[in-house]
């Protein structure tokens, strides 16, 4: 006969003594335990055993939850009343005028759990700011202000925040978004969490500092108050550094797809009731590698920009009456958002959401990014982030040359952008022409900064080449301009090839922007075009040699050094590269240049080209895959619905296409 249960132990399926919160959540039998003692399962797993509170006030029944949908008219009337009364919408308080005005703004609460806050704050239209402040002065002094001009004096940069419901009324959603995903992820990564946190703040954080390291670590180590989506995104991003640790290499790496899917699910739930912590989460999500969904990242980027503007992150907080730590974090967040907006626009072919006339946030300084006792490597990495911010500003000026449908004086704008880029290069305190041998240590983020700079210069050369092809009228001028700009384009692409080939394993393990994979693909495509359009055999051979060296370096970096960005480029362009090399090495290959020394334009006579000779018979039916979806000039050059029903026309390959169709190519 089994022994009778102790009086202090919980009876089986007892309603008087409910199961602990963890056993109820996972729907498992809660056995053992007693007043002040953990149950058997919680004790085995060494986790806190907390009694569950199942009062009706905390867990409403299905009937009570459905009644939310039966009261729309009353809520609508109250909402209309609030919108008519400005005092309900904009509480007049110094904190509201100069900062967030809620609990988010103090002590880094942006990364805390936000379930208890029913309200959020958004920026009021600048048109109403002066009116609200005039009313505030009137009600506070009890007398008219007198001269209306005095009301608007000094409020040009002022902000007024309005409290709005944090959640949509009547929409069923999780009380703590991302809690389930956080628990699943924690069960997988808990044994490795300490090492992953160390790797992030050693490798990623100095080069892309969006968190306050000290405060984050205090919250992480002492409590469980970090937002669940931010928690998931943080560890999903840190998982990218798994192979950089000798400790973690000994264990099998968790499936990145599964971990990232958990993080994305938690982020989507968080967007139902967004706050400042949501911006942290989406920044981690867009920084992560590899990119599993370009469309998803593009959408998240737009949502992040809109949310940042609604929270006033695009305004200079320097003179606000807020804690210095909060002002620094707001500056960091805005520049991280701007960097992602501009560089994702460059890589993904979508026009940017931010314009330079709609923000006045200053570029962060070393004082904002560093702390006492920081290493020399960390300080240099922070300098790289500052230079990346200023380079992104120049890129923001270049992107309108790509996406604007009407260009008034494109050559003047190109010259200005080239001058700004030259000045930026002269002012950079770090070497960006190649891997630096002067420093005895690697600088995290420097290699990514150098490649980003070379990619912007390549983009400018590509824009100039396209402008020369459109603006030149006379045949002689057009031929000369095209040869000149095509040569500049080729040299810029070869500069990137030389730089990438000079990198070693140490440089490849630094911090890299995820958009580097698109820069590599961009360079590959440009070299392909220069190879095809070269009018001289020596130039063609030079381009071919650069392509082979570039491809060999990418394969070596992906296979031997574990550089996932090179692997992403190889996955996109691998089959096309093999077909191209087969085509270039085919027997009977010959150069047939047009009279102007470059490939004939869309108005050339295909029959005249056909009489000049034929190339070797080579199957290049898959050459259309040479142009991936992520070209930065796709909006300008790739015309998928045109009279020729082919992509070649959009890239000035119209004379070539008719020959490709029959397996014959003339250059």
C-alpha positions as CSV (number, residue, x, y, z in Angstrom):
1,X,0.0,0.0,0.0
2,X,1.5,3.4,-1.0
3,X,2.2,5.8,1.8
4,X,-0.3,8.5,2.5
5,X,0.5,11.9,1.1
6,X,1.9,14.5,3.5
7,X,-0.5,17.1,4.7
8,X,1.8,19.8,3.5
9,X,1.9,18.5,-0.1
10,X,-0.5,19.7,-2.8
11,X,-3.4,17.2,-3.4
12,X,-3.8,15.9,-6.9
13,X,-6.0,18.3,-9.0
14,X,-6.8,20.5,-6.1
15,X,-8.8,23.7,-6.7
16,X,-8.2,24.9,-3.2
17,X,-4.4,24.7,-3.7
18,X,-3.9,25.6,-7.4
19,X,-0.9,24.5,-9.5
20,X,2.1,26.8,-9.8
21,X,2.2,29.3,-12.6
22,X,4.8,27.4,-14.6
23,X,3.0,24.0,-14.5
24,X,-0.3,25.7,-15.5
25,X,1.4,27.4,-18.4
26,X,2.9,24.2,-19.8
27,X,-0.3,22.2,-18.9
28,X,1.6,19.6,-16.8
29,X,0.8,17.9,-13.5
30,X,2.0,19.9,-10.5
31,X,3.1,17.5,-7.8
32,X,4.8,17.9,-4.5
33,X,5.7,21.2,-2.9
34,X,3.9,23.0,-0.2
35,X,3.7,26.4,1.5
36,X,7.0,28.0,0.7
37,X,8.4,24.9,-1.1
38,X,8.8,24.5,-4.9
39,X,7.1,21.7,-6.7
40,X,9.0,18.7,-8.0
41,X,9.4,19.8,-11.6
42,X,10.4,23.4,-10.8
43,X,12.9,22.1,-8.2
44,X,14.4,19.7,-10.8
45,X,14.7,22.6,-13.4
46,X,16.0,25.0,-10.8
47,X,13.5,27.7,-11.7
48,X,11.3,29.9,-9.4
49,X,8.1,28.1,-8.4
50,X,5.4,30.8,-8.1
51,X,1.8,30.1,-7.1
52,X,-0.7,30.8,-9.7
53,X,-3.4,33.5,-9.2
54,X,-6.4,32.4,-11.1
55,X,-8.9,35.0,-9.8
56,X,-11.6,36.0,-12.3
57,X,-10.3,39.5,-12.3
58,X,-7.1,38.3,-13.9
59,X,-8.5,35.6,-16.2
60,X,-11.8,36.8,-17.6
61,X,-14.1,34.2,-18.9
62,X,-15.0,33.8,-22.5
63,X,-18.4,35.5,-21.9
64,X,-16.8,38.6,-20.3
65,X,-14.1,38.8,-23.0
66,X,-16.7,38.8,-25.7
67,X,-18.6,41.7,-24.2
68,X,-15.8,44.0,-25.3
69,X,-17.2,43.9,-28.8
70,X,-20.8,44.8,-27.7
71,X,-20.0,48.4,-26.5
72,X,-18.7,50.3,-29.6
73,X,-21.0,53.2,-29.5
74,X,-20.3,54.2,-25.9
75,X,-16.6,54.1,-26.5
76,X,-16.9,56.0,-29.7
77,X,-18.8,58.8,-28.0
78,X,-16.2,59.1,-25.3
79,X,-13.4,59.1,-27.9
80,X,-15.1,61.9,-29.8
81,X,-15.5,63.9,-26.6
82,X,-11.8,63.5,-25.9
83,X,-10.8,64.6,-29.4
84,X,-12.9,67.8,-29.0
85,X,-11.2,68.7,-25.7
86,X,-7.5,69.4,-26.1
87,X,-6.9,69.2,-22.4
88,X,-7.7,65.5,-22.5
89,X,-5.3,64.8,-25.4
90,X,-2.3,66.9,-24.3
91,X,-1.8,67.2,-20.6
92,X,0.2,70.3,-20.0
93,X,3.3,69.2,-18.2
94,X,7.0,70.0,-18.6
95,X,7.9,66.4,-19.2
96,X,5.3,66.2,-21.9
97,X,6.6,69.3,-23.7
98,X,10.3,68.2,-23.6
99,X,10.4,64.5,-23.5
100,X,8.4,61.3,-23.8
101,X,6.3,62.2,-20.8
102,X,5.7,58.6,-19.6
103,X,7.5,55.9,-17.8
104,X,9.4,54.9,-20.9
105,X,11.7,57.8,-20.7
106,X,13.4,57.1,-17.4
107,X,16.2,54.7,-16.5
108,X,16.2,53.0,-19.8
109,X,12.7,51.7,-19.3
110,X,12.4,51.3,-23.0
111,X,13.7,47.8,-22.7
112,X,11.4,46.9,-19.8
113,X,8.2,45.0,-20.0
114,X,5.5,47.3,-21.1
115,X,2.3,45.3,-20.4
116,X,1.1,47.5,-17.5
117,X,1.1,50.7,-19.5
118,X,-2.2,51.3,-21.2
119,X,-1.2,54.5,-22.9
120,X,1.6,55.6,-25.1
121,X,2.8,59.0,-26.4
122,X,3.0,60.3,-29.9
123,X,4.1,63.7,-31.3
124,X,1.5,66.3,-32.0
125,X,1.6,68.0,-35.4
126,X,4.0,71.0,-35.4
127,X,1.1,73.1,-36.7
128,X,-0.8,72.6,-33.4
129,X,2.3,72.9,-31.1
130,X,2.2,76.7,-31.1
131,X,-1.5,76.8,-30.4
132,X,-1.3,74.4,-27.5
133,X,1.6,76.3,-25.9
134,X,-0.3,79.6,-26.3
135,X,-3.3,78.0,-24.6
136,X,-1.0,76.7,-21.8
137,X,0.4,80.2,-21.2
138,X,-3.1,81.7,-21.1
139,X,-4.5,79.2,-18.6
140,X,-1.4,79.3,-16.5
141,X,-1.2,83.1,-16.2
142,X,-4.9,83.8,-16.5
143,X,-4.3,86.7,-18.9
144,X,-3.9,87.1,-22.7
145,X,-0.4,86.8,-24.1
146,X,-0.7,90.1,-26.0
147,X,1.4,90.1,-29.2
148,X,0.7,86.8,-31.1
149,X,4.2,86.9,-32.5
150,X,5.6,86.3,-29.0
151,X,3.7,83.1,-28.8
152,X,5.6,81.5,-31.6
153,X,9.0,82.9,-30.5
154,X,11.4,80.1,-29.5
155,X,9.0,77.2,-30.0
156,X,10.2,76.3,-33.5
157,X,12.0,73.2,-32.1
158,X,9.5,72.4,-29.3
159,X,7.5,69.2,-29.2
160,X,4.2,68.4,-27.7
161,X,3.2,64.8,-27.0
162,X,-0.3,63.4,-26.9
163,X,-1.3,60.4,-24.9
164,X,-3.1,57.7,-27.0
165,X,-4.2,54.1,-26.2
166,X,-1.3,51.7,-26.5
167,X,-3.5,48.9,-27.9
168,X,-6.4,48.7,-30.2
169,X,-9.6,48.4,-28.3
170,X,-11.4,45.1,-28.6
171,X,-8.5,43.3,-30.3
172,X,-7.5,40.1,-28.5
173,X,-3.8,40.0,-28.0
174,X,-1.2,38.5,-25.6
175,X,-0.8,40.2,-22.3
176,X,2.9,39.9,-22.6
177,X,3.8,39.7,-26.4
178,X,6.5,37.3,-27.2
179,X,6.5,35.5,-23.8
180,X,6.0,32.1,-25.2
181,X,8.7,32.6,-27.8
182,X,11.1,33.9,-25.1
183,X,10.6,30.8,-23.0
184,X,11.2,28.4,-25.9
185,X,14.3,30.3,-27.0
186,X,15.6,30.4,-23.4
187,X,15.3,26.7,-23.0
188,X,17.5,26.3,-26.1
189,X,20.1,29.0,-25.5
190,X,20.2,29.1,-21.7
191,X,23.5,27.1,-21.4
192,X,25.2,29.4,-23.8
193,X,23.6,32.7,-22.9
194,X,26.6,34.1,-20.9
195,X,29.0,33.5,-23.8
196,X,26.5,35.0,-26.4
197,X,26.1,38.1,-24.3
198,X,29.8,38.5,-24.0
199,X,30.3,38.0,-27.8
200,X,27.6,40.6,-28.6
201,X,29.1,43.4,-26.5
202,X,32.6,42.5,-27.6
203,X,32.0,42.2,-31.4
204,X,28.8,44.0,-32.3
205,X,28.1,46.6,-29.8
206,X,31.2,48.8,-30.1
207,X,30.7,49.1,-33.9
208,X,26.9,49.6,-33.7
209,X,26.0,50.9,-30.2
210,X,22.3,51.1,-29.9
211,X,22.1,49.9,-26.3
212,X,23.3,51.3,-23.0
213,X,25.6,48.4,-22.1
214,X,25.8,49.0,-18.4
215,X,22.0,49.4,-17.9
216,X,21.2,46.5,-20.2
217,X,23.5,44.2,-18.3
218,X,22.1,45.3,-14.9
219,X,18.5,44.6,-16.0
220,X,19.5,41.3,-17.6
221,X,21.4,40.0,-14.6
222,X,19.2,41.2,-11.8
223,X,15.7,40.8,-13.1
224,X,13.5,39.4,-15.8
225,X,12.2,42.8,-16.9
226,X,13.6,42.9,-20.5
227,X,11.0,43.1,-23.2
228,X,10.4,39.6,-24.6
229,X,10.7,40.6,-28.3
230,X,13.9,42.5,-27.5
231,X,15.2,39.4,-25.6
232,X,14.5,37.1,-28.5
233,X,16.0,39.5,-31.1
234,X,19.1,40.1,-29.0
235,X,19.9,36.4,-28.8
236,X,19.0,35.7,-32.4
237,X,21.5,38.3,-33.5
238,X,24.1,37.1,-31.0
239,X,23.7,33.6,-32.5
240,X,25.4,35.0,-35.7
241,X,28.7,35.0,-33.7
242,X,28.5,31.4,-32.7
243,X,31.5,30.3,-34.8
244,X,33.6,33.2,-33.5
245,X,33.8,31.6,-30.0
246,X,36.1,28.7,-29.2
247,X,33.8,27.8,-26.3
248,X,30.6,27.6,-28.5
249,X,32.4,25.8,-31.4
250,X,32.4,22.6,-29.3
251,X,28.6,22.4,-29.4
252,X,26.3,22.0,-32.3
253,X,24.9,25.4,-33.4
254,X,21.1,25.8,-32.9
255,X,19.1,26.1,-36.1
256,X,19.2,29.8,-37.1
257,X,16.0,29.6,-39.0
258,X,14.1,28.3,-36.0
259,X,15.6,30.9,-33.6
260,X,14.9,33.8,-36.1
261,X,11.4,32.6,-36.6
262,X,10.8,32.8,-32.9
263,X,12.2,36.3,-32.8
264,X,10.1,37.4,-35.8
265,X,6.9,36.0,-34.2
266,X,7.5,37.9,-31.0
267,X,8.3,41.1,-32.9
268,X,5.0,40.9,-34.9
269,X,3.1,40.5,-31.7
270,X,4.9,43.5,-30.2
271,X,3.8,45.7,-33.2
272,X,0.2,45.3,-32.0
273,X,1.1,47.6,-29.1
274,X,4.4,49.2,-30.1
275,X,6.6,51.4,-27.9
276,X,10.2,52.5,-27.7
277,X,11.3,48.9,-27.0
278,X,9.8,47.9,-30.3
279,X,12.3,50.1,-32.1
280,X,15.2,48.3,-30.3
281,X,13.7,45.0,-31.4
282,X,13.3,45.9,-35.0
283,X,16.8,47.3,-35.2
284,X,18.2,44.0,-34.0
285,X,16.0,42.2,-36.5
286,X,17.2,44.3,-39.5
287,X,20.9,43.9,-38.4
288,X,20.6,40.1,-38.2
289,X,22.1,37.7,-40.7
290,X,21.3,36.1,-43.0
291,X,18.4,37.9,-44.6
292,X,15.6,35.4,-44.8
293,X,13.0,37.9,-46.1
294,X,14.0,41.0,-48.0
295,X,10.3,42.0,-48.2
296,X,9.9,41.6,-44.5
297,X,12.9,43.7,-43.7
298,X,11.7,46.4,-46.0
299,X,8.3,46.5,-44.3
300,X,9.9,46.5,-40.9
301,X,12.1,49.4,-41.9
302,X,9.1,51.5,-42.9
303,X,7.3,50.7,-39.7
304,X,10.4,51.5,-37.6
305,X,10.8,54.9,-39.3
306,X,7.1,55.7,-38.8
307,X,7.2,54.7,-35.2
308,X,10.4,56.7,-34.6
309,X,8.8,59.8,-36.0
310,X,5.7,59.4,-33.9
311,X,7.9,59.2,-30.8
312,X,9.8,62.3,-31.8
313,X,13.2,60.5,-32.3
314,X,13.8,62.7,-35.4
315,X,14.1,65.8,-33.3
316,X,17.2,67.1,-31.5
317,X,16.9,66.3,-27.8
318,X,20.0,68.2,-26.7
319,X,18.2,71.0,-24.9
320,X,15.3,68.9,-23.5
321,X,14.9,68.7,-19.7
322,X,15.4,65.0,-19.7
323,X,18.2,62.8,-18.3
324,X,21.4,62.8,-20.3
325,X,21.3,59.0,-20.7
326,X,17.9,59.3,-22.3
327,X,19.0,62.0,-24.8
328,X,22.0,59.9,-25.8
329,X,19.9,56.8,-26.4
330,X,17.5,58.8,-28.5
331,X,20.4,60.0,-30.7
332,X,21.7,56.5,-31.0
333,X,18.4,55.1,-32.0
334,X,17.7,57.7,-34.6
335,X,21.0,57.3,-36.3
336,X,20.7,53.5,-36.3
337,X,17.3,53.8,-38.0
338,X,18.6,56.3,-40.5
339,X,21.5,54.0,-41.4
340,X,19.2,51.0,-42.0
341,X,16.8,53.1,-44.0
342,X,19.4,54.5,-46.4
343,X,21.5,51.3,-46.8
344,X,18.5,49.1,-47.2
345,X,17.3,51.5,-49.9
346,X,20.7,51.2,-51.6
347,X,20.6,47.4,-51.4
348,X,16.9,46.5,-51.9
349,X,15.8,49.0,-54.6
350,X,13.2,50.8,-52.5
351,X,13.2,54.6,-52.1
352,X,14.2,55.8,-48.6
353,X,11.6,56.9,-46.0
354,X,13.8,59.6,-44.4
355,X,14.8,63.0,-46.0
356,X,17.5,65.3,-44.8
357,X,15.0,68.2,-44.2
358,X,12.9,66.3,-41.7
359,X,15.3,65.6,-38.9
360,X,17.8,67.7,-36.9
361,X,19.4,65.1,-34.6
362,X,23.1,65.7,-34.3
363,X,25.7,63.1,-35.2
364,X,26.7,61.3,-32.0
365,X,30.1,62.1,-30.5
366,X,32.7,59.9,-28.8
367,X,31.4,61.1,-25.5
368,X,28.0,59.8,-26.3
369,X,29.2,56.4,-27.4
370,X,32.0,55.6,-25.0
371,X,32.3,55.2,-21.2
372,X,35.1,55.3,-18.7
373,X,37.5,52.5,-18.9
374,X,36.6,51.5,-22.4
375,X,39.4,49.8,-24.4
376,X,41.2,51.5,-27.3
377,X,39.6,49.0,-29.6
378,X,36.1,50.0,-28.5
379,X,36.9,53.7,-28.9
380,X,38.1,53.1,-32.5
381,X,35.0,51.1,-33.2
382,X,32.9,53.9,-32.0
383,X,34.7,56.2,-34.3
384,X,33.8,53.9,-37.2
385,X,30.1,54.2,-36.2
386,X,30.4,58.0,-36.3
387,X,32.0,57.9,-39.7
388,X,29.3,55.5,-40.8
389,X,26.7,58.1,-39.8
390,X,28.3,60.8,-41.8
391,X,28.8,58.5,-44.8
392,X,25.1,57.6,-44.6
393,X,24.2,61.3,-44.8
394,X,26.1,61.5,-48.1
395,X,24.3,58.3,-49.3
396,X,21.0,60.0,-48.4
397,X,22.0,62.8,-50.9
398,X,22.9,60.2,-53.6
399,X,19.8,58.2,-53.4
400,X,17.5,60.9,-55.0
401,X,19.7,60.6,-58.1
402,X,18.6,57.0,-58.2
403,X,14.9,57.3,-57.4
404,X,13.7,60.7,-58.4
405,X,11.6,60.5,-61.6
406,X,12.6,64.0,-62.7
407,X,16.2,65.2,-62.6
408,X,16.8,68.9,-63.1
409,X,20.6,69.1,-63.2
410,X,21.9,65.7,-62.6
411,X,25.5,66.5,-63.5
412,X,25.7,69.3,-61.0
413,X,24.3,67.0,-58.3
414,X,26.7,64.2,-59.2
415,X,29.7,66.6,-58.9
416,X,28.5,67.8,-55.5
417,X,28.1,64.3,-54.2
418,X,31.6,63.3,-55.5
419,X,33.1,66.4,-53.8
420,X,31.3,65.5,-50.5
421,X,32.6,62.0,-50.8
422,X,36.2,63.3,-51.3
423,X,35.9,65.6,-48.3
424,X,34.6,62.7,-46.2
425,X,37.5,60.5,-47.2
426,X,40.0,63.3,-46.2
427,X,38.3,63.8,-42.8
428,X,38.2,60.2,-41.8
429,X,40.7,59.6,-39.1
430,X,41.0,55.9,-39.9
431,X,42.5,54.2,-43.0
432,X,39.9,53.2,-45.5
433,X,42.0,52.5,-48.6
434,X,42.8,49.0,-47.5
435,X,43.4,46.7,-44.5
436,X,45.3,48.7,-41.9
437,X,48.6,47.2,-40.7
438,X,49.5,50.0,-38.3
439,X,47.1,49.0,-35.6
440,X,48.2,45.9,-33.6
441,X,44.5,44.9,-33.2
442,X,41.5,44.7,-35.5
443,X,39.0,47.5,-35.4
444,X,35.5,46.2,-35.5
445,X,33.4,47.8,-38.2
446,X,36.3,49.4,-40.1
447,X,36.3,46.9,-43.0
448,X,32.6,47.2,-43.4
449,X,33.0,51.0,-43.4
450,X,35.6,50.8,-46.1
451,X,33.6,48.6,-48.3
452,X,30.5,50.8,-47.8
453,X,32.5,53.8,-48.9
454,X,33.8,52.1,-52.0
455,X,30.2,50.9,-52.8
456,X,28.9,54.5,-52.6
457,X,31.6,55.6,-55.0
458,X,30.7,52.7,-57.3
459,X,27.0,53.8,-57.2
460,X,28.0,57.3,-58.2
461,X,30.0,56.0,-61.1
462,X,27.0,53.9,-62.2
463,X,24.7,56.9,-62.0
464,X,27.1,59.0,-64.1
465,X,27.4,56.3,-66.7
466,X,23.6,56.1,-67.0
467,X,23.4,59.9,-67.2
468,X,26.0,60.0,-70.0
469,X,24.0,57.4,-71.9
470,X,20.9,59.6,-71.7
471,X,22.1,63.2,-72.0
472,X,24.7,62.9,-74.8
473,X,23.2,63.9,-78.1
474,X,26.0,63.9,-80.7
475,X,27.4,60.5,-81.7
476,X,31.0,61.7,-81.2
477,X,30.2,63.1,-77.7
478,X,28.2,60.1,-76.7
479,X,30.9,57.7,-77.6
480,X,33.6,59.7,-75.8
481,X,31.5,60.1,-72.7
482,X,30.4,56.5,-72.6
483,X,34.0,55.2,-72.9
484,X,35.1,57.6,-70.1
485,X,32.4,56.8,-67.6
486,X,32.5,53.0,-68.5
487,X,36.2,53.1,-67.6
488,X,35.5,54.9,-64.3
489,X,32.8,52.3,-63.5
490,X,35.2,49.4,-64.3
491,X,38.0,50.9,-62.1
492,X,35.6,51.5,-59.2
493,X,34.4,47.9,-59.3
494,X,38.0,46.6,-59.5
495,X,38.9,48.7,-56.5
496,X,36.3,46.8,-54.5
497,X,37.7,43.5,-55.8
498,X,41.2,44.4,-54.8
499,X,39.9,45.5,-51.3
500,X,37.9,42.3,-50.7
501,X,40.8,40.1,-51.9
502,X,43.1,41.8,-49.4
503,X,41.0,40.9,-46.4
504,X,42.0,38.0,-44.2
505,X,40.1,35.9,-41.6
506,X,40.5,38.5,-38.8
507,X,38.9,41.2,-40.9
508,X,36.0,38.9,-42.0
509,X,35.2,38.3,-38.3
510,X,34.6,41.9,-37.6
511,X,31.2,43.6,-37.5
512,X,29.7,43.8,-41.0
513,X,26.5,45.5,-42.1
514,X,24.1,42.9,-43.5
515,X,23.9,44.9,-46.7
516,X,27.5,44.0,-47.5
517,X,26.1,40.9,-49.4
518,X,24.3,43.2,-51.7
519,X,27.4,45.3,-52.3
520,X,29.3,42.2,-53.3
521,X,26.5,41.3,-55.7
522,X,26.4,44.8,-57.0
523,X,30.1,44.7,-57.8
524,X,29.7,41.3,-59.5
525,X,27.0,42.6,-61.8
526,X,29.0,45.7,-62.7
527,X,32.0,43.7,-63.6
528,X,29.8,41.4,-65.8
529,X,28.6,44.4,-67.7
530,X,32.0,45.9,-68.1
531,X,33.2,42.5,-69.4
532,X,30.4,42.4,-72.0
533,X,30.7,46.0,-73.2
534,X,34.5,46.2,-73.3
535,X,35.7,47.2,-76.8
536,X,39.3,46.2,-76.2
537,X,40.6,42.6,-75.7
538,X,42.9,43.7,-73.0
539,X,40.1,45.4,-71.0
540,X,38.0,42.3,-71.4
541,X,40.8,40.1,-70.1
542,X,41.3,42.5,-67.2
543,X,37.6,42.3,-66.2
544,X,37.6,38.5,-66.6
545,X,40.7,38.2,-64.4
546,X,39.0,40.5,-61.7
547,X,35.9,38.3,-61.8
548,X,37.9,35.1,-61.4
549,X,39.9,36.6,-58.5
550,X,36.8,38.0,-56.9
551,X,34.9,34.7,-57.2
552,X,37.8,32.7,-55.8
553,X,38.1,35.0,-52.8
554,X,34.4,34.8,-52.1
555,X,34.5,31.0,-52.2
556,X,37.5,30.8,-49.9
557,X,36.0,33.2,-47.5
558,X,32.7,31.3,-47.4
559,X,34.2,27.8,-47.1
560,X,37.4,28.4,-45.0
561,X,36.6,31.5,-43.0
562,X,32.9,31.1,-42.5
563,X,32.0,34.5,-44.0
564,X,28.2,34.1,-44.4
565,X,28.0,37.3,-46.4
566,X,30.2,35.8,-49.2
567,X,28.0,32.7,-49.0
568,X,24.9,34.8,-49.6
569,X,26.5,36.3,-52.7
570,X,27.6,32.9,-54.0
571,X,24.1,31.5,-53.5
572,X,22.6,34.2,-55.6
573,X,25.2,34.3,-58.4
574,X,26.9,30.9,-58.4
575,X,25.1,29.3,-61.3
576,X,25.4,32.5,-63.3
577,X,29.1,32.7,-62.7
578,X,29.7,29.2,-64.0
579,X,27.7,29.8,-67.1
580,X,29.6,33.1,-67.7
581,X,33.0,31.4,-67.4
582,X,31.8,28.7,-69.8
583,X,30.7,31.3,-72.2
584,X,33.9,33.4,-72.0
585,X,36.1,30.4,-72.5
586,X,34.1,29.0,-75.4
587,X,35.9,28.6,-78.7
588,X,35.3,31.2,-81.4
589,X,34.9,34.1,-78.9
590,X,35.8,37.4,-80.6
591,X,35.3,41.1,-80.0
592,X,33.2,43.0,-82.5
593,X,33.1,46.7,-81.5
594,X,30.9,49.3,-83.0
595,X,32.2,52.3,-84.8
596,X,32.1,54.5,-81.6
597,X,34.2,52.0,-79.7
598,X,31.5,50.8,-77.3
599,X,28.6,48.5,-77.7
600,X,26.0,49.9,-80.0
601,X,23.0,51.4,-78.4
602,X,19.3,50.6,-78.7
603,X,19.1,52.3,-82.1
604,X,21.8,50.2,-83.8
605,X,21.1,48.0,-86.7
606,X,21.0,44.3,-85.6
607,X,21.5,43.2,-89.3
608,X,24.7,45.2,-89.5
609,X,26.0,43.6,-86.4
610,X,25.0,40.2,-87.7
611,X,27.2,40.6,-90.8
612,X,30.4,41.2,-88.7
613,X,30.8,37.6,-87.6
614,X,29.5,35.0,-85.1
615,X,30.6,33.8,-81.7
616,X,30.9,30.3,-80.5
617,X,27.8,28.2,-79.9
618,X,27.4,28.3,-76.2
619,X,24.2,27.7,-74.2
620,X,23.7,30.9,-72.2
621,X,19.9,30.5,-71.7
622,X,20.3,31.1,-68.0
623,X,22.1,34.4,-68.3
624,X,19.0,36.3,-67.1
625,X,19.8,35.0,-63.6
626,X,22.9,37.2,-63.7
627,X,20.6,40.1,-62.6
628,X,19.4,39.3,-59.1
629,X,16.4,40.9,-57.5
630,X,18.4,43.1,-55.2
631,X,20.1,45.4,-57.6
632,X,20.2,49.0,-56.3
633,X,19.5,50.4,-59.7
634,X,16.5,48.1,-60.4
635,X,14.0,50.9,-60.3
636,X,15.9,52.7,-63.0
637,X,17.2,50.0,-65.3
638,X,15.3,46.8,-65.0
639,X,12.2,47.0,-67.2
640,X,10.4,43.7,-67.0
641,X,7.4,44.8,-69.0
642,X,8.6,46.3,-72.2
643,X,8.2,45.8,-75.9
644,X,11.1,43.3,-76.1
645,X,9.6,41.4,-73.1
646,X,13.1,40.9,-71.7
647,X,15.3,42.5,-69.0
648,X,18.1,43.2,-71.5
649,X,16.4,46.3,-72.8
650,X,16.4,48.1,-69.4
651,X,20.2,47.7,-69.1
652,X,21.0,48.9,-72.6
653,X,21.4,45.3,-73.8
654,X,18.8,45.5,-76.5
655,X,21.3,45.0,-79.4
656,X,22.6,41.9,-77.6
657,X,19.3,40.3,-76.9
658,X,18.4,39.2,-80.4
659,X,21.8,37.5,-80.7
660,X,21.5,35.8,-77.3
661,X,18.2,34.3,-78.4
662,X,20.1,32.4,-81.1
663,X,23.2,31.6,-79.1
664,X,25.3,34.2,-80.8
665,X,26.8,37.2,-79.0
666,X,28.7,40.2,-80.5
667,X,30.5,42.8,-78.5
